[in-house]
Amino acid sequence: MTGVRPFGRRRIVPVIAGLALWVCGTGCASGGAAQWEALYVGGGNLAGWKEVGGGKWSVENGEIVGRTGDGRYGWLVTEKEYADFILELEGRHEGDGNSGIQFRSHVINGTMYGWQADFDPSGNEKHNGVYDEGGKRQWIALPKGEAIRAVKPKDWNRYRITAVGDHVTVEINGIRTVDFRDSQFTRGIIALQVHQGRQPPVYVRFRNIRIRPLDENQGFTPLFDGKSLAGWHVAGKEKWTVENGEIVAECKQNAAYCYLLSDAQYGDFHVKLKFICDSQTGNSGFFFHSTIAGVDINGPQAEISGKPGQHTGLIYGPGGRGWLNMDQWDALKDAMYRVKQWNELEVRSVGPHILVHLNGWPISDLTDDKLPRAGMFALQMHSGEAMKIRFKDVYYKPLAPARETARCESE
């Protein structure tokens, strides 16, 4: 099944051209000079993985074996996260039951969320697609025709999962089973699954697991050279410095607003940046399509807080409009904030539509015709509380207004 989901949660036939540039600009999974990495090399332990849930995981004859445990879902999860990649592995069921391969996924309070490439030997036409594990959307895409029976029961099956931007394809034994676009997740862990239930028990094996990370920044331009604030200027009295390849902002208690603004102005865009709050007081933000007079800034802001529970990734409107999408906040979004660790914020704006991800998880998805469509980018030091925040890896890509365009096929 092929579907299109340019930004939001509804399926739309036309593809937004800017997102097509975002996908195709990465080489459509060509991968360039990227090298394969073994996620499991057949040793006697599960180094690099951790167990979540109720399955039983072991190593036998150089293969990872998953079995039904206490009846709950069981997961074997990579310790590392991935954004754009090609994943290959082999799996075999030694009985009935169901399994799957999670990708761009997240474990939040012991529950798995994200995309799952289903692995079911039954030949059921409602299986072996991609499922929204832990979410409300259920099947994102299902196979059709000969692809329905691509899985060979009780035999080794070859899986190849490709994720580049919003474009996802799955191949089983050389047959493409699903091909779709969806902007829900941008990065996350890989995990192997043992399905819930005791009858029939699941007994599944995996081997030859390898991944080829692709350059997720291909097609982007760095806005920070890692050495200086070239291309930026300060509005306000607080200091912005560069230390160890990072932009450092620090203000004292009761300091006034201060901003680091781009010299250039931008229209529709996709920006990625990483930040870490060394203090758990104060807050910051990423402004876009902004103008400024003194330290009076006018433009929408993707919030960046010094602590969880303070709406990092929500959009604050200009001109006293306040929060534009507070109704979209929930506990899962709160859980995505990483205290005193590096966080990745992604903001896309095409026309009136804004999409924000935090660490690969969707935070804001809104359309607002009243917002400005062009202006400067800005990083903020908020007035009031003392704080210290650092930024790095600031990347930009221009996006185009919406129009119909051809889909880009992956490798």
C-alpha positions in Angstrom: 0.0 0.0 0.0 1.3 3.4 -0.9 0.1 6.4 1.1 1.2 10.0 1.5 1.4 11.9 4.7 3.3 15.2 4.0 3.0 16.8 7.5 -0.1 15.9 9.5 -2.0 12.8 10.4 -4.4 12.8 7.5 -3.6 11.1 4.2 -3.3 13.5 1.2 -2.7 12.5 -2.4 -0.5 15.5 -3.5 3.1 15.5 -2.0 4.4 18.7 -0.7 7.3 19.6 -2.9 9.4 20.8 0.0 9.2 17.4 1.6 10.0 15.8 -1.7 13.1 17.8 -1.8 13.8 16.8 1.8 13.5 13.1 0.8 15.0 13.1 -2.7 17.8 15.4 -1.6 19.2 12.6 0.6 19.8 10.5 -2.5 16.7 8.4 -2.0 18.5 5.9 0.2 21.6 5.6 -2.1 23.6 6.1 1.0 26.7 7.5 -0.7 29.8 6.1 1.0 28.0 4.9 4.1 29.2 1.6 5.5 27.3 -1.3 6.9 27.4 -1.8 10.6 26.7 -5.2 12.3 24.0 -4.8 15.0 24.7 -8.4 16.0 27.7 -10.3 14.9 26.8 -13.7 16.4 28.7 -13.6 19.6 27.7 -15.2 22.9 26.0 -12.2 24.4 23.6 -9.4 23.6 26.0 -6.5 24.0 24.5 -3.3 22.5 20.9 -4.4 23.2 18.7 -4.3 26.3 15.5 -6.2 27.2 12.1 -4.5 27.7 8.8 -6.2 28.6 7.9 -9.8 29.1 9.8 -11.8 26.5 12.8 -14.1 27.0 15.9 -13.4 24.9 18.9 -15.6 24.5 21.7 -16.6 22.1 21.8 -20.0 20.5 24.1 -21.1 17.7 25.1 -17.5 17.0 21.4 -16.4 16.6 19.2 -14.2 18.7 16.2 -16.2 20.0 13.0 -14.6 21.4 10.4 -16.7 23.3 7.2 -16.0 25.0 7.8 -15.1 28.7 5.2 -13.9 31.1 2.7 -13.2 28.4 3.4 -9.5 27.9 5.0 -8.0 24.8 8.7 -8.5 24.8 11.4 -6.4 23.1 15.1 -6.5 22.5 16.1 -2.9 21.9 19.2 -1.3 20.5 21.0 1.1 22.8 21.6 3.4 19.8 19.1 5.5 17.9 18.9 5.9 14.1 17.4 8.4 11.7 17.8 7.6 8.0 19.1 4.1 7.3 18.8 0.7 5.5 18.3 -2.2 7.9 18.7 -5.8 6.8 18.2 -9.0 8.9 16.9 -12.5 8.6 14.2 -14.0 10.8 12.5 -17.4 11.2 9.5 -18.6 13.3 9.8 -22.1 14.7 6.0 -22.2 15.4 2.9 -20.0 15.1 2.7 -16.6 16.7 3.7 -13.2 15.7 6.8 -11.0 15.9 8.0 -7.8 14.3 10.9 -5.3 13.9 10.5 -1.8 15.4 12.3 1.2 13.8 12.3 4.9 14.6 10.7 3.8 17.9 10.8 4.9 21.5 10.3 3.1 24.8 8.4 5.4 27.2 7.7 4.2 30.7 8.2 0.6 29.6 5.8 0.9 26.6 6.9 0.7 23.0 5.9 3.4 20.5 6.8 3.7 16.8 6.7 2.0 13.5 6.7 -1.8 13.4 7.4 -4.0 10.4 5.2 -6.9 11.2 6.6 -10.4 10.9 3.8 -13.0 10.8 4.0 -16.5 9.1 0.3 -17.0 8.9 -0.2 -15.4 5.4 -3.0 -13.3 6.9 -3.7 -10.4 4.4 -4.0 -8.0 7.4 -0.4 -8.6 8.5 3.2 -8.1 7.4 2.7 -4.4 6.8 3.8 -1.4 9.0 1.9 -0.9 12.2 1.7 2.2 14.5 2.8 0.4 17.7 1.5 2.0 20.8 -0.4 4.7 18.8 -3.9 5.1 17.6 -3.5 4.8 13.8 -3.0 1.0 13.7 -1.9 -0.1 10.2 0.0 2.6 8.3 0.4 0.4 5.2 -0.5 -3.2 4.3 0.8 -5.4 1.5 -1.3 -6.3 -1.6 -1.2 -9.0 -4.2 1.7 -11.4 -4.1 3.3 -9.4 -1.3 0.6 -10.7 1.1 2.4 -14.0 1.2 6.0 -12.8 1.0 6.8 -14.4 4.4 7.8 -18.1 4.2 6.4 -20.0 7.2 9.0 -21.7 9.4 11.8 -20.7 7.0 14.4 -17.9 7.0 13.0 -14.7 5.7 15.1 -11.7 4.6 13.9 -8.2 5.7 15.1 -5.0 4.2 13.7 -1.8 5.8 14.6 1.6 4.3 13.8 4.9 5.9 14.8 8.2 4.3 13.1 11.4 5.5 9.4 10.6 5.4 9.8 7.8 2.8 9.6 4.2 4.1 9.9 0.9 2.2 9.9 -2.7 3.4 11.0 -5.7 1.4 10.6 -9.3 2.4 12.5 -12.0 0.5 13.1 -9.4 -2.3 9.4 -8.5 -2.6 8.4 -4.9 -1.8 5.6 -5.2 0.6 4.9 -1.6 1.5 6.0 1.8 0.2 4.6 4.9 1.9 5.3 8.4 3.2 4.7 9.4 6.8 6.1 12.2 8.8 5.2 10.9 12.3 8.7 9.8 13.4 12.2 11.0 12.4 14.5 9.0 14.5 14.5 6.3 17.2 15.7 2.8 18.3 15.6 -0.5 16.5 13.9 -3.4 18.4 13.0 -7.1 17.9 9.6 -8.2 19.2 7.9 -11.2 20.8 4.1 -10.7 20.6 2.0 -10.7 23.7 -0.1 -13.8 24.8 0.8 -17.3 26.0 -1.0 -19.4 23.3 0.4 -20.0 20.9 3.8 -19.3 22.3 6.2 -17.3 20.1 9.5 -18.8 19.2 11.4 -16.7 16.7 15.1 -16.5 15.6 17.0 -13.6 14.1 20.5 -13.5 12.5 22.7 -11.4 10.1 21.4 -8.1 11.5 23.1 -5.1 10.0 22.3 -1.4 9.4 23.6 1.2 7.0 23.2 4.6 8.5 22.6 7.2 5.8 23.6 10.9 5.9 20.6 12.6 7.5 22.2 16.0 6.9 22.7 15.6 3.2 21.1 18.5 1.4 21.3 20.7 4.5 23.5 23.8 4.9 25.2 24.4 8.3 24.2 27.7 9.8 26.9 27.5 12.5 30.6 26.9 11.5 31.5 25.6 15.0 34.2 28.3 15.3 32.5 31.7 15.4 29.2 33.5 15.3 29.7 34.4 11.6 26.3 34.9 10.0 24.7 35.8 13.3 24.3 39.0 15.4 23.3 39.8 19.0 20.3 41.8 20.1 20.5 42.5 23.9 23.2 42.8 26.6 23.9 39.2 27.5 26.9 37.4 26.0 26.8 34.7 23.3 30.1 32.8 22.9 31.6 29.8 21.0 33.3 27.1 23.1 34.4 23.7 22.0 32.3 23.9 18.8 29.2 25.0 20.6 27.2 28.2 20.9 27.0 29.0 24.6 24.4 31.4 26.1 24.4 32.2 29.8 22.5 34.9 31.7 22.2 35.9 35.3 19.1 36.2 37.5 16.8 39.1 36.4 18.6 39.5 33.1 16.7 41.1 30.2 15.7 39.3 27.0 18.6 38.6 24.6 18.7 37.1 21.2 21.2 35.6 18.7 19.7 36.4 15.2 20.6 35.2 11.8 21.9 37.9 9.4 19.8 36.3 6.6 16.1 36.0 6.3 14.3 32.8 5.3 11.1 31.6 3.8 9.8 28.0 4.0 12.4 25.8 5.7 13.5 22.7 7.6 15.9 23.4 10.5 17.6 20.9 12.8 19.6 21.8 15.9 20.8 20.2 19.1 20.7 21.9 22.5 21.5 21.0 26.1 20.3 23.0 29.1 23.1 23.0 31.8 20.6 24.5 34.2 17.1 23.5 35.0 15.9 27.1 35.4 14.9 29.6 32.7 13.9 28.9 29.1 15.0 29.5 25.6 13.5 29.1 22.2 14.0 28.9 18.4 12.3 31.8 16.7 11.6 31.9 12.9 10.1 34.2 10.4 10.9 37.0 12.8 11.6 40.7 12.9 13.1 42.7 15.8 13.2 46.2 17.1 15.7 46.5 20.0 14.9 43.3 21.9 11.2 43.4 21.0 10.9 40.3 18.7 8.0 39.5 16.5 7.7 36.0 15.2 6.6 32.4 16.1 8.7 30.5 18.6 9.3 26.8 19.1 9.8 26.6 22.9 12.9 25.3 24.5 12.8 24.9 28.3 15.4 24.2 30.9 13.3 21.3 32.4 10.6 18.8 31.4 7.0 19.7 31.7 7.5 23.1 30.2 6.3 22.5 26.7 9.5 22.2 24.7 8.5 22.0 21.0 5.2 23.8 21.3 4.6 26.9 19.3 4.2 30.3 21.0 2.6 33.0 18.8 3.8 36.6 18.2 1.9 39.7 19.1 0.6 38.4 22.5 -1.2 35.4 21.0 0.4 33.0 23.5 0.4 29.3 23.0 -1.0 28.3 19.7 -1.3 24.5 20.3 -1.4 23.8 24.0 -4.2 21.3 23.2 -1.6 19.1 21.6 0.5 18.7 24.7 0.5 15.3 26.5 2.6 13.2 28.9 4.3 11.4 26.1 5.7 14.6 24.6 6.8 15.6 28.1 8.7 12.3 28.4 10.7 13.0 25.2 12.7 15.8 26.9 16.2 14.7 28.1 17.4 16.4 31.2 21.0 17.6 31.0 21.5 15.6 27.8 21.7 16.7 24.2 18.2 17.1 22.6 17.5 17.4 18.9 14.8 19.9 17.8 13.5 19.8 14.2 11.2 22.5 12.8 9.6 22.5 9.4 7.5 25.4 8.0 5.8 25.3 4.6 3.3 28.0 4.0 1.0 28.2 7.0 1.9 24.6 8.2 4.4 24.0 11.0 5.7 20.6 12.2 8.1 20.2 15.2 9.8 17.1 16.4 11.8 16.6 19.6 14.3 13.7 19.6 12.3 12.2 16.7 8.9 12.4 18.3 6.1 14.7 16.9 5.4 17.6 19.2 3.6 20.3 17.2 1.6 20.0 14.0 -0.5 23.0 13.2 -1.7 25.3 10.4 -2.0 29.0 11.1 -2.7 31.5 8.3 -2.0 34.5 10.6 1.8 33.8 11.1 4.4 35.6 9.0 6.0 33.6 6.2 9.5 35.0 6.1 12.0 36.5 8.4 15.1 35.8 10.6 15.9 32.8 12.8 16.7 33.6 16.4 17.9 31.8 19.5 16.7 33.2 22.8 17.8 33.9 26.3 14.6 34.6 28.2 14.3 37.3 30.8 14.0 36.5 34.5 15.6 33.3 35.7 19.3 32.6 35.4 20.2 29.9 32.8 22.9 28.3 30.7 22.2 26.6 27.4 24.4 25.3 24.6 23.6 24.7 20.9 25.4 22.8 18.1 24.8 21.1 14.8 22.5 23.8 13.4 21.4 22.8 9.9 19.0 24.4 7.3 17.3 23.3 4.2 15.0 25.4 2.1 11.6 23.9 1.3 9.2 24.8 -1.5 5.5 25.7 -1.4 3.0 22.9 -1.8 2.4 21.5 -5.2 2.0 18.1 -6.8 5.3 16.3 -7.6 6.5 12.9 -8.5 7.3 10.4 -5.7 10.9 9.5 -5.2 11.7 5.7 -5.2 14.2 4.4 -2.7 17.1 2.2 -3.7 
